[in-house]
Amino acid sequence: MRSQPNILLIEADQLAAFVLPTFDPKGQAKTPNLDALARDGVVFQNAYSNSPLCCPSRASKFTGRLPSSHEVWGNGAELRSEIPTFMHFLRSAGYHNVVSGKCHFIGADQLHGFDRRLTPDMYPSRFDWTIDWSPGVEHREGTSVSKLAVSGLCRTNNQLLYDTEVQFRALEYLRYEALEAPGRPFFLHVSYTQPHDAYQTLPEYWNRYADVDIRLPELPPDASPHEVTRWLHIHHGIDRYPPDEATVIASRRAYFAMISHLDDFVGELVAELRHLGLYENTIIIFCSDHGDMLGERNMWFKRTFFEGSLRVPLIFHAPGRFAPGEVTQNVSLADLCPTLSELGGAGESSDAYGSPDSASFVSLLEGDLGDWQNEVIAEYFGPGVEEPWLCVRQDNLKYVWTRNHPELLFDLDSDPGEQTDLSRHPGLMRDKKTLKEKLLGRYGIEEVTARALASKRTRTFLHKAMEGSDGYVWDHQPKFDATRQYVRGVNSPRTA
């Protein structure tokens, strides 16, 4: 086995851990291929997004930094080219870095350490989705539960078109890699848009759940939600378009069906690795950028620190390197940056140019629990709130803070559904104080808020100033050299 493994990182969009049987015994999604990876892999039961929104979460994964450091505040914010990613670290160690699918990079740099992108991105690459906080929380149709009305069957849609291209290009790359560079280590990131809303699927996958009694969401016992939850209800239109039971069931069934479609894609990738002789020396990783509340607590989509939105599936599959098992320590997506760098032999670069916001968990993969810090931090500066929202999980306790509003504290060991707020429990005052200091002691919240607001104002101005200009185009255009495909540009037909 070559010392440097190939690395295949498969990422879903908005896939909640609690719907997968591997991560929750009540999970109803049918995922035989993911189940197989989990049986022979290392399953992280307490993996978290560092921000429950696409762009900030993915930026944290790539850079190992929290949003307050990389400054990707929301889905319209740019990741600065001067910030290293683990793709840079891997490339310094000799890897060929390729992505098929969604990165959600904003700005002119659409690579950030990748050698190639095989597809365009799913969403705009400009500042289109910059949201200004100054008017307060507003309902937005683009992120509204009104779209639940179309949940169910479709013949095709943008997500299906996109994921089909992502899959085709990923398989094509693996085949060309086996032909052209069999000795070169590669990092391939395959990033789908399913099961992100809108929840629509093909009959083949919808019908797989004909015999399933779709479980209804659980609602909190307290009828008076936290202030931030009220903000999100306004933003998502929960009270404006309250979904009825039939809509909820159709939405959850379609969501599960989309996951089954994604699972088929995973199975095809693994089968192709086996067929090409790449399987034994490839570390396969599966994750999601964040979760989806899916109606739990009368909430939908993301943007909240409750477990459905913040906790993500994470599986590492490399039976020849890591013994199968479960890890219950707390890790975050930001930890992937130093972890993948170390696995690829780029640990020194990561140590020199990386971030104190994350740590390599290779020791956890190897079964050495040691002195792991067992702490994750999440931050949210995106749309749907009026103030920065911060969260830390240390061991079994999760603490949530926002300025000028009540705190939240949950014991996730005894209360995994987060039904009982312990923030006023007299026996936990010292723990709460410690967790609050961990969050607010990292920076001045006023200074961070000022940076976030200044960025939003600047991007709003720039977008308005450049709208309609031919020079305001940052979309990536994939390049394929037809002169080198098939038998063109080579001396003889290739075989592997």
C-alpha positions in Angstrom: 0.0 0.0 0.0 1.4 3.4 -1.0 2.2 5.6 2.1 0.1 8.5 0.8 -3.6 7.4 0.4 -6.0 8.7 -2.1 -8.8 10.7 -0.3 -12.4 10.7 -1.5 -14.6 13.2 0.5 -18.3 12.8 -0.3 -20.5 15.6 1.0 -24.3 15.9 1.1 -26.1 19.2 1.5 -28.3 19.7 4.5 -28.4 16.0 5.6 -29.4 15.7 9.2 -27.7 12.9 11.2 -30.8 12.0 13.0 -32.6 10.6 9.9 -29.9 8.0 9.3 -30.1 4.7 11.3 -26.4 4.7 11.8 -26.7 7.8 13.8 -30.1 7.4 15.4 -32.1 4.2 15.9 -35.2 6.1 15.0 -33.8 7.2 11.6 -36.0 6.2 8.7 -33.8 6.9 5.6 -32.9 3.8 3.7 -29.1 3.9 3.0 -27.6 0.5 2.5 -24.4 1.9 1.0 -23.8 4.3 3.8 -24.6 1.6 6.3 -21.9 -0.6 4.7 -19.4 2.2 4.9 -20.3 2.7 8.5 -20.0 -1.0 9.4 -16.4 -1.1 8.2 -15.5 2.4 9.1 -15.1 4.9 12.0 -18.4 6.6 12.8 -18.4 9.9 14.6 -21.6 10.1 16.6 -21.0 13.7 17.8 -19.8 15.6 14.7 -21.0 19.2 14.3 -21.1 22.0 11.7 -19.3 25.1 12.8 -22.1 27.2 11.3 -25.5 25.9 10.2 -25.4 27.6 6.8 -23.8 26.4 3.6 -21.0 28.9 2.8 -19.7 29.5 6.4 -19.8 25.8 7.2 -17.9 24.8 4.1 -15.4 27.6 4.6 -14.7 26.2 8.1 -14.3 22.7 6.7 -11.8 23.9 4.1 -9.8 26.3 6.3 -10.1 24.8 9.9 -11.3 28.3 11.0 -14.5 29.6 12.6 -16.6 32.2 10.7 -15.2 34.9 13.0 -11.8 34.1 11.6 -12.4 33.3 7.9 -15.1 36.0 7.8 -17.5 34.1 5.5 -20.4 35.5 7.4 -23.2 34.2 5.2 -24.0 32.8 1.8 -23.0 36.0 0.0 -19.5 36.4 1.6 -16.1 35.8 0.0 -13.4 33.4 1.3 -10.2 35.4 1.0 -7.6 33.8 -1.3 -4.9 34.5 1.3 -6.4 32.0 3.7 -4.9 28.5 3.3 -7.1 25.5 2.9 -6.4 21.9 3.4 -6.3 21.6 -0.4 -3.2 23.9 -0.4 -1.6 21.7 2.3 -2.3 18.5 0.4 -1.0 20.0 -2.9 2.2 20.9 -1.1 2.5 17.2 -0.3 2.1 16.1 -3.9 -1.7 15.6 -4.2 -3.8 16.4 -7.2 -6.9 18.1 -5.9 -10.2 17.9 -7.9 -13.8 18.7 -7.0 -17.0 17.6 -8.7 -19.9 19.5 -7.3 -20.8 22.3 -4.9 -18.2 24.3 -3.0 -20.3 27.5 -2.6 -17.3 29.7 -3.1 -18.1 33.4 -3.5 -15.7 35.7 -5.3 -13.2 35.5 -8.2 -11.2 32.6 -6.6 -13.3 29.5 -7.4 -10.5 27.0 -6.7 -8.9 27.8 -3.3 -6.3 25.1 -3.7 -8.1 22.8 -6.1 -6.3 22.0 -9.4 -9.6 21.4 -11.2 -13.3 21.8 -10.9 -15.2 19.4 -13.0 -18.6 21.2 -12.8 -19.8 24.8 -12.2 -21.1 25.6 -8.8 -24.8 25.2 -8.0 -25.4 28.7 -6.7 -24.3 32.3 -7.6 -20.7 33.2 -7.1 -21.3 36.9 -6.7 -22.6 38.9 -3.7 -26.2 38.3 -4.7 -27.2 36.6 -1.5 -25.8 39.2 0.9 -28.4 39.9 3.6 -28.5 43.2 5.4 -29.4 43.0 9.1 -30.4 46.6 9.4 -34.1 46.2 8.6 -34.4 43.4 11.2 -35.7 39.9 10.6 -37.8 39.7 7.4 -39.7 36.8 5.8 -38.0 35.7 2.5 -39.8 33.6 0.0 -36.6 32.0 -1.2 -36.1 30.4 2.3 -39.7 30.0 3.2 -41.6 26.9 4.2 -44.1 27.9 1.5 -41.9 25.6 -0.8 -43.0 22.6 1.3 -46.2 22.7 -0.8 -44.3 21.3 -3.8 -42.7 18.4 -1.8 -43.1 15.0 -3.5 -42.6 13.7 -7.0 -41.1 15.4 -10.0 -39.8 14.4 -13.4 -36.7 16.5 -13.1 -35.4 19.7 -11.4 -32.2 21.7 -11.0 -31.0 19.6 -8.2 -31.4 16.3 -10.1 -29.7 17.8 -13.1 -26.8 19.0 -11.0 -26.2 15.9 -9.0 -26.4 13.8 -12.2 -23.6 15.9 -13.7 -21.6 15.7 -10.5 -21.8 12.0 -10.4 -20.9 11.6 -14.1 -17.9 13.8 -13.8 -16.6 12.2 -10.6 -16.8 8.7 -12.2 -15.1 10.0 -15.3 -12.3 11.6 -13.3 -11.6 8.3 -11.4 -11.4 6.4 -14.7 -9.0 9.0 -16.3 -6.9 9.0 -13.1 -6.5 5.3 -13.2 -5.4 5.6 -16.8 -3.2 8.7 -16.7 -1.7 9.0 -13.2 -1.9 5.6 -11.4 0.9 6.5 -9.0 -0.2 10.0 -8.1 -2.2 10.5 -4.9 -5.4 12.4 -5.5 -8.0 14.2 -3.4 -11.4 14.0 -4.9 -14.2 16.0 -3.4 -17.7 14.9 -4.6 -20.3 17.3 -3.3 -24.0 16.9 -4.1 -26.8 19.3 -3.6 -29.3 16.7 -2.3 -31.2 16.5 0.1 -31.4 20.3 0.3 -34.9 21.7 -0.1 -37.1 21.8 -2.1 -37.8 18.2 -1.3 -38.6 16.6 -4.6 -37.6 13.2 -6.0 -38.1 10.7 -8.7 -40.7 7.9 -8.5 -38.1 5.2 -8.1 -36.9 6.7 -4.8 -40.3 7.9 -3.6 -41.7 4.4 -4.0 -39.0 2.9 -1.8 -40.9 4.4 1.1 -44.4 3.1 0.2 -44.2 0.7 3.1 -42.8 3.2 5.7 -45.0 4.8 8.3 -43.3 8.2 8.2 -42.8 9.5 11.7 -44.1 12.9 12.5 -41.8 15.5 14.1 -41.6 16.0 17.9 -42.8 19.3 19.2 -41.3 21.0 22.3 -43.4 21.0 25.5 -42.9 24.8 25.9 -45.3 26.7 23.6 -43.2 29.9 24.0 -40.1 29.6 21.8 -36.7 31.3 22.4 -36.4 34.7 20.8 -34.0 33.4 18.2 -36.5 30.7 17.3 -39.1 33.4 16.9 -36.8 35.3 14.5 -36.3 32.1 12.5 -40.1 31.5 12.4 -40.5 34.9 10.8 -37.7 34.3 8.4 -39.0 30.9 7.3 -42.6 31.9 7.3 -43.7 29.3 9.9 -46.7 31.2 11.0 -47.5 32.6 7.5 -47.5 29.2 5.8 -48.0 26.6 8.6 -47.7 23.1 6.9 -50.5 20.6 7.6 -49.8 17.0 8.5 -50.0 15.7 5.0 -47.5 18.3 3.8 -45.1 17.4 6.7 -45.3 13.7 5.8 -44.8 14.3 2.1 -41.8 16.6 2.8 -40.1 14.1 5.1 -40.8 11.2 2.7 -39.3 13.1 -0.2 -36.3 14.1 1.9 -35.7 10.4 2.8 -36.1 9.5 -0.9 -33.5 12.1 -1.9 -31.1 10.6 0.6 -31.7 7.1 -0.9 -30.8 8.6 -4.3 -27.7 10.1 -2.8 -26.9 6.7 -1.3 -27.1 5.1 -4.7 -24.5 7.6 -5.9 -22.2 6.6 -3.0 -22.6 3.0 -3.9 -21.6 3.7 -7.5 -18.5 5.6 -6.4 -17.3 2.8 -4.1 -18.0 0.2 -6.8 -15.9 2.2 -9.3 -13.0 2.4 -6.8 -13.1 -1.4 -6.5 -13.3 -1.9 -10.2 -10.4 0.4 -10.9 -8.2 -1.1 -8.2 -8.2 2.1 -6.2 -10.3 1.0 -3.3 -7.6 -0.4 -1.0 -5.6 2.7 -1.0 -8.4 5.3 -0.8 -9.8 6.8 2.4 -13.5 7.4 1.9 -15.1 10.1 4.0 -18.8 11.0 4.1 -20.2 14.1 5.7 -22.8 16.9 5.4 -22.3 20.7 5.7 -25.1 21.0 8.3 -28.4 19.3 9.1 -32.1 20.1 8.7 -34.7 20.4 11.4 -37.3 18.7 9.1 -40.2 19.9 11.2 -38.8 19.0 14.6 -39.7 21.6 17.2 -41.9 23.2 14.6 -38.7 24.3 12.7 -37.5 23.6 9.2 -34.3 23.8 7.3 -31.2 25.1 9.2 -29.8 28.3 10.9 -30.4 27.0 14.4 -28.1 25.4 16.9 -30.6 22.6 17.8 -29.2 19.2 17.1 -31.2 18.5 14.0 -29.6 21.5 12.3 -26.1 21.5 13.8 -25.2 17.8 14.2 -23.9 16.1 11.0 -23.1 12.6 9.9 -19.4 11.8 9.6 -17.9 8.5 8.6 -14.2 7.6 7.8 -13.8 4.4 5.9 -10.3 2.9 5.5 -10.4 -0.6 7.0 -6.7 -1.2 6.2 -5.8 1.8 8.3 -8.5 2.3 11.0 -10.3 -0.3 12.9 -14.1 -0.1 12.6 -15.9 1.4 15.5 -17.6 4.4 17.0 -16.2 7.7 18.3 -18.4 9.6 20.8 -16.0 12.5 21.3 -17.1 15.9 20.0 -15.5 16.9 16.7 -16.4 19.6 14.1 -16.1 20.0 10.4 -13.3 22.5 10.9 -11.2 19.6 12.4 -11.3 18.0 8.9 -8.7 20.5 7.7 -5.8 19.5 10.0 -7.0 15.8 10.0 -6.9 15.4 6.2 -3.6 17.4 6.1 -2.0 15.0 8.5 -3.4 11.9 6.7 -1.9 13.2 3.4 1.5 13.9 4.9 1.1 17.6 5.1 0.9 18.0 8.8 3.8 20.3 9.0 2.3 22.8 6.6 -1.0 22.6 8.4 0.8 23.2 11.8 2.7 26.2 10.3 -0.2 27.9 8.4 -3.3 26.4 10.0 -5.7 27.6 12.6 -6.0 27.3 16.4 -9.8 26.9 15.9 -9.4 23.2 15.0 -7.3 20.1 15.7 -6.4 16.9 13.9 -8.4 13.9 15.2 -6.2 11.2 13.6 -5.5 9.9 17.1 -9.3 9.3 17.5 -9.3 7.4 14.2 -6.5 5.3 15.5 -8.4 4.5 18.8 -6.3 6.8 21.0 -8.7 9.0 22.9 -5.9 10.6 24.9 -6.5 14.2 26.0 -8.9 15.2 23.2 -10.4 18.6 24.1 -13.9 17.3 23.5 -15.2 20.7 22.6 -16.8 22.2 19.5 -17.8 25.8 18.8 -20.3 27.1 16.3 -21.1 30.6 15.2 -23.9 32.1 13.2 -23.9 35.6 11.5 -26.2 34.8 8.7 -29.8 35.7 7.7 -32.8 35.0 9.9 -31.3 36.6 13.1 -30.8 40.1 14.4 -27.6 39.4 16.5 -24.7 37.1 16.3 -25.5 33.7 17.8 -22.9 31.5 19.5 -22.8 27.9 20.7 -20.3 25.6 22.4 -20.6 22.0 23.3 -18.2 20.7 25.9 -18.5 17.1 26.9 -22.2 16.6 27.4 -23.3 20.2 27.9 -24.4 22.5 25.1 -24.5 26.3 25.8 -26.1 28.8 23.5 -25.7 32.6 23.7 -27.0 35.7 22.0 -26.7 39.2 23.2 -29.6 40.7 25.2 -31.6 37.5 25.1 -31.9 34.4 27.4 -29.2 31.8 27.4 -29.8 28.1 26.7 -28.1 25.1 28.4 -28.8 21.5 27.6 -27.4 18.2 28.9 -27.3 16.1 25.7 -26.6 12.8 27.6 -29.8 12.9 29.6 -31.8 15.1 27.2 -30.7 14.4 23.6 -33.9 16.0 22.3 -33.1 19.3 24.1 -36.5 19.5 25.7 -35.3 20.9 29.1 -33.4 24.2 29.3 -31.0 24.0 32.3 -29.6 27.6 32.1 -31.2 28.5 35.5 -30.4 25.2 37.2 -28.6 26.1 40.4 -26.3 23.2 40.2 -25.0 24.2 36.8 -24.2 27.8 37.4 -20.4 27.2 37.5 -20.5 25.1 34.3 -22.6 27.7 32.5 -20.1 30.4 33.5 -17.2 28.3 32.2 -18.9 27.7 28.9 -19.8 31.3 28.5 -16.2 32.4 29.1 -15.1 29.8 26.5 -17.3 31.6 23.9 -16.9 35.2 24.8 -13.3 35.0 25.9 -12.2 34.2 22.4 -12.9 37.7 21.1 -14.7 41.0 21.7 -18.2 40.3 20.5 -18.7 44.0 19.7 -15.6 44.0 17.4 -16.7 40.8 15.6 -20.2 42.2 15.2 -18.8 45.4 13.7 -16.7 43.4 11.2 -19.7 41.4 10.1 -21.9 44.4 9.7 -19.2 46.3 7.8 -18.8 43.4 5.4 -22.5 43.2 4.8 -22.7 46.9 4.0 -19.7 46.8 1.7 -20.9 43.8 -0.2 -24.4 45.3 -0.6 -22.9 48.4 -2.1 -20.6 46.5 -4.4 -23.4 44.3 -5.7 -25.6 47.3 -6.4 -22.8 49.1 -8.1 -21.8 46.2 -10.4 -25.2 44.7 -11.1 -25.6 44.4 -14.9 -21.8 44.7 -15.6 -20.2 42.1 -17.9 -17.2 42.3 -15.6 -19.2 41.1 -12.6 -19.0 37.4 -13.5 -17.2 35.0 -11.2 -18.8 31.7 -12.2 -16.4 28.9 -12.8 -16.2 27.6 -16.4 -14.9 24.0 -16.3 -12.3 23.2 -19.0 -12.0 20.0 -20.9 -9.1 19.6 -23.4 -10.6 17.6 -26.3 -7.2 17.2 -27.9 -6.2 14.8 -25.1 -9.4 12.8 -24.7 -9.7 9.1 -25.7 -7.0 8.3 -28.4 -6.3 12.0 -29.3 -3.0 13.4 -28.0 -1.5 10.0 -27.0 0.7 7.5 -28.8 -1.5 4.5 -28.3 -4.9 3.5 -26.8 -4.7 3.5 -23.0 -5.8 0.7 -20.8 -5.8 0.1 -17.0 
